[in-house]
Structure formats: C-alpha cells, structure tokens
Amino acid sequence: MNVKDLLEQVKNGTIEIEEAEKHLRKQPYEEMGYAKLDSHREIRSGFPEVVYCSGKPDEFLASIYQKLYDENGEVFGTRASEHQYEIVKQVLPQVVYDPISHILKIEKEDKEHIGKIAICSAGTADIPVAEEAAQTAEFFGANVDRIYDVGVSGVHRLLAQLDTVQEANCVVAVAGMEGALASVVGGLVSNPVIAVPTSVGYGASMHGLSALLTMINSCANGIAVVNIDNGYGAGYMATQINRLAVK
C-alpha cells in the first residue's frame, strides 16, 4: 500500500491510526533471506518494485509474488516462462500470463490511466519487446497507442499513423535488423523518442548490436537508447516522461 492510499484510508476512517502506524513503521525493505523486497520503492520513485522472473528458483518466485501482492494489491513481473506462470498460479490463481511479452502480472481493475505514449515496432518479430514496453507503461498508469509493423521498408505505413505518433507525449521505437526506425521517428516528432534495439535479424545483426549502434549514432535529435531487447526499461522511462508531460 502506498502512503497516499494509506493516508486517504485514515482520513476516511476505513483504517485505524494504529494499523496505519504499523505500515509506516515497516523497515524500507522486507527481509526474506533469499530476497530483500523494497517495500518503500514506490514512496521514493513513484513506481513499485517489479520482478525479473528469469532465473529465479520456483519456490522463491512464488513467495515473492505472494508478498508483493499482499503489500500492494498487484504485482508485475517480466521475462517469465510458462512454467513459472504455472508455479505462481498455484498460490495466486488470478495471475495473468502473456506468452508474447512474457509478462506475469496481477493488476488492479480500477487503475487510472493518463497521458499518451505511442509504441512503434518496425516488424512483427519485434512485437514481443514492444509489448513488454506497452504493458509496462499501462501497468504504471499510462495510455498507450500501439503502432506495429511500420518499419522503414514500407515507411508509408508509419506516415499513415503520423498524427497519432506526433500527439504522444513520448514515442518508443522498437526495431531490430539495422534499427533505422528510431531515426525516422526522431525526425518526425517534437517529443522524446526512446529507441529499443532488438535481437531480431540475420547473422551480421550480431543479436541486436547492429541496431544498437545505429540508434546511438542517430543523427536525429531527441533520441535516447536503452539496452537490447529492454522493452521494460523503455516502458518505464516513457511513463516517467508521460507523467511529467501531464503535470
């Protein structure tokens, strides 16, 4: 529970002062032995802790999800497998798994969404990374427009969606191969562009290194670049920009 919600409940009389005091007295993290859950992260940064699922042992992952859900009423994880979904579902039956983005989450139904972020993918093969960015931004409270398969081999497809792209507070450009989409988008919009290189491509793409080098050497202004396949990082940063724009 974040501090604002806690204080609202005290104000409305739905929670006793003593119970609220228990929440506020908790140390900044919860010790689990194998993990230290950062329960104060949302207070400091405005975003709750997110679970990076890949590589976590089954028994640890299920307990972490349970603790975060008990604390916040929702929980969000990236890079999860179908097997991990089945493990977490045993303790939290309402958990939802998306096999495209590999996101494993429980989300509050009444969440407010603000602003606008446009997420563009160069090709259909880039959609898993684009969806990781899109669902991250949505979980953190942003409205998202998805504009997929608009790469430079058919740039007219992007131009047909130009109004939507230009109206967004931030644009995420996801591309593999040579990664040129970010430069094209950067030359068309006035707001920040976050470029996400993906590992999609043939041999000389070097698992995304080619796209990464193209993006960090772009001649278009206003482009920031995250790591290869890091849709989560792009969605997080885009949400920060979107919040500032709305303010």
NORKACOR-V18087 format. One record per residue. N is the residue number from 1. PSI is psi in degrees with one decimal (none if undefined). BURIAL is 1 if it has 24 or more other ideal C-beta (glycine too) atoms within 12 Angstrom, else 0. D_FIRST is the distance of its C-alpha to the first C-alpha in whole Angstrom. Layout:
N:PSI:BURIAL:D_FIRST + N:PSI:BURIAL:D_FIRST
//
This chain:
1:129.1:1:0 + 2:164.5:1:4 + 3:-39.0:0:7 + 4:-47.2:0:8 + 5:-39.6:0:7 + 6:-46.2:1:7 + 7:-35.2:0:10 + 8:-39.8:0:11 + 9:-35.8:0:11 + 10:-43.8:0:13 + 11:-39.9:0:15 + 12:-7.1:0:16 + 13:14.8:0:16 + 14:-8.6:0:14 + 15:140.2:0:12 + 16:152.2:0:15 + 17:-39.2:0:15 + 18:-40.3:0:15 + 19:-40.5:0:12 + 20:-37.5:0:10 + 21:-36.3:0:13 + 22:-42.5:0:12 + 23:-44.0:1:8 + 24:-23.2:0:10 + 25:-10.7:0:13 + 26:141.0:0:12 + 27:161.3:0:14 + 28:-9.8:0:13 + 29:158.8:0:13 + 30:119.2:1:14 + 31:122.7:0:17 + 32:7.5:0:19 + 33:-64.2:0:22 + 34:-7.3:0:23 + 35:151.2:1:19 + 36:98.8:0:17 + 37:125.5:1:14 + 38:82.0:1:12 + 39:-15.5:1:9 + 40:7.9:1:10 + 41:-39.8:0:11 + 42:-33.4:1:9 + 43:-41.3:1:10 + 44:-43.9:0:13 + 45:-14.2:0:14 + 46:0.1:0:12 + 47:131.6:1:12 + 48:165.3:1:10 + 49:139.0:1:12 + 50:145.5:1:15 + 51:124.4:1:17 + 52:107.0:0:21 + 53:-34.4:1:22 + 54:127.7:0:26 + 55:-9.8:0:28 + 56:134.0:1:25 + 57:146.9:0:26 + 58:-47.4:0:25 + 59:-30.1:0:24 + 60:-43.5:0:22 + 61:-45.7:1:20 + 62:-41.1:1:20 + 63:-38.5:1:18 + 64:-44.4:1:16 + 65:-42.5:1:15 + 66:-45.7:1:14 + 67:-45.8:1:12 + 68:-37.6:1:10 + 69:-42.7:1:10 + 70:-34.8:0:9 + 71:-42.2:1:6 + 72:-12.1:1:5 + 73:5.1:0:7 + 74:163.9:1:10 + 75:144.8:1:12 + 76:130.1:1:15 + 77:147.4:1:18 + 78:162.7:1:21 + 79:43.5:1:25 + 80:153.6:1:24 + 81:167.3:0:28 + 82:-39.2:0:29 + 83:-43.4:0:29 + 84:-36.0:1:25 + 85:-45.6:1:24 + 86:-35.6:0:26 + 87:-49.1:1:25 + 88:-34.7:1:21 + 89:-25.0:0:22 + 90:-30.1:0:24 + 91:-24.0:1:20 + 92:85.0:1:18 + 93:-21.9:0:21 + 94:-1.2:0:19 + 95:144.2:1:19 + 96:135.7:1:21 + 97:132.4:1:23 + 98:110.8:1:25 + 99:-12.8:0:29 + 100:-52.9:0:30 + 101:-14.3:1:27 + 102:33.7:1:26 + 103:138.0:1:22 + 104:114.3:1:20 + 105:157.9:1:17 + 106:125.3:1:15 + 107:140.9:1:14 + 108:139.0:0:12 + 109:-28.2:0:16 + 110:24.8:0:15 + 111:137.0:0:14 + 112:138.7:0:16 + 113:137.2:0:19 + 114:164.3:0:21 + 115:-155.1:1:24 + 116:129.2:1:26 + 117:134.6:1:26 + 118:129.5:1:29 + 119:116.8:1:30 + 120:137.1:1:33 + 121:142.5:1:35 + 122:-45.3:1:38 + 123:169.4:1:39 + 124:-32.5:0:38 + 125:-17.1:1:37 + 126:-5.1:1:35 + 127:-38.5:1:33 + 128:-42.6:1:30 + 129:-40.1:1:29 + 130:-39.3:1:29 + 131:-33.7:1:27 + 132:-42.0:1:25 + 133:-45.2:1:24 + 134:-46.4:1:24 + 135:-28.6:1:21 + 136:-48.9:1:19 + 137:-40.4:1:20 + 138:-40.7:1:19 + 139:-35.6:1:16 + 140:8.1:1:15 + 141:22.4:1:16 + 142:147.5:1:20 + 143:137.5:1:23 + 144:131.6:1:25 + 145:125.0:1:29 + 146:127.7:1:30 + 147:93.0:1:34 + 148:152.7:1:35 + 149:55.2:1:39 + 150:40.7:1:40 + 151:173.6:1:42 + 152:-12.3:1:45 + 153:-10.7:0:47 + 154:67.5:0:47 + 155:-19.3:0:45 + 156:-26.2:0:46 + 157:-36.2:0:43 + 158:-43.3:1:41 + 159:-28.9:0:43 + 160:-19.6:0:43 + 161:17.9:1:39 + 162:-38.5:0:39 + 163:-44.7:0:38 + 164:-42.2:1:35 + 165:-43.2:1:35 + 166:-23.6:1:36 + 167:-15.1:0:33 + 168:148.0:1:30 + 169:-22.9:1:28 + 170:146.5:1:28 + 171:133.4:1:30 + 172:122.7:1:30 + 173:114.6:1:33 + 174:121.1:1:33 + 175:141.7:1:37 + 176:-143.9:1:39 + 177:-118.9:1:43 + 178:-7.4:1:44 + 179:25.8:1:40 + 180:-16.7:1:42 + 181:-39.8:1:40 + 182:-41.4:1:38 + 183:-40.9:1:41 + 184:-48.2:1:42 + 185:-42.3:1:38 + 186:-29.5:1:38 + 187:-2.0:1:42 + 188:-12.3:1:41 + 189:158.7:1:38 + 190:-13.0:0:37 + 191:166.8:1:33 + 192:148.0:1:32 + 193:129.8:1:32 + 194:118.2:1:30 + 195:134.5:1:33 + 196:104.9:1:32 + 197:141.1:1:35 + 198:163.9:1:35 + 199:13.0:1:37 + 200:130.4:1:39 + 201:171.2:1:43 + 202:-176.4:0:46 + 203:-48.9:0:47 + 204:-5.7:0:48 + 205:-15.7:1:44 + 206:48.2:0:43 + 207:36.8:0:40 + 208:-10.8:1:39 + 209:-36.9:1:40 + 210:-46.8:1:43 + 211:-39.5:1:40 + 212:-47.0:1:38 + 213:-39.2:0:41 + 214:-45.7:1:42 + 215:-40.7:1:39 + 216:-11.7:0:39 + 217:14.2:0:42 + 218:141.6:1:42 + 219:-9.2:0:44 + 220:143.4:1:42 + 221:160.2:0:40 + 222:22.0:1:36 + 223:126.7:1:35 + 224:148.6:1:32 + 225:133.3:1:33 + 226:179.3:1:30 + 227:165.1:1:31 + 228:128.7:1:33 + 229:14.1:1:31 + 230:68.2:1:28 + 231:-36.2:1:26 + 232:-48.1:1:23 + 233:-38.4:1:24 + 234:-42.6:1:25 + 235:-37.8:1:23 + 236:-50.2:1:20 + 237:-39.0:1:23 + 238:-36.5:1:24 + 239:-39.9:1:20 + 240:-46.3:1:20 + 241:-41.9:1:24 + 242:-41.5:1:23 + 243:-42.6:1:20 + 244:-39.5:0:23 + 245:-39.1:0:26 + 246:-39.4:0:24 + 247:none:0:23
//
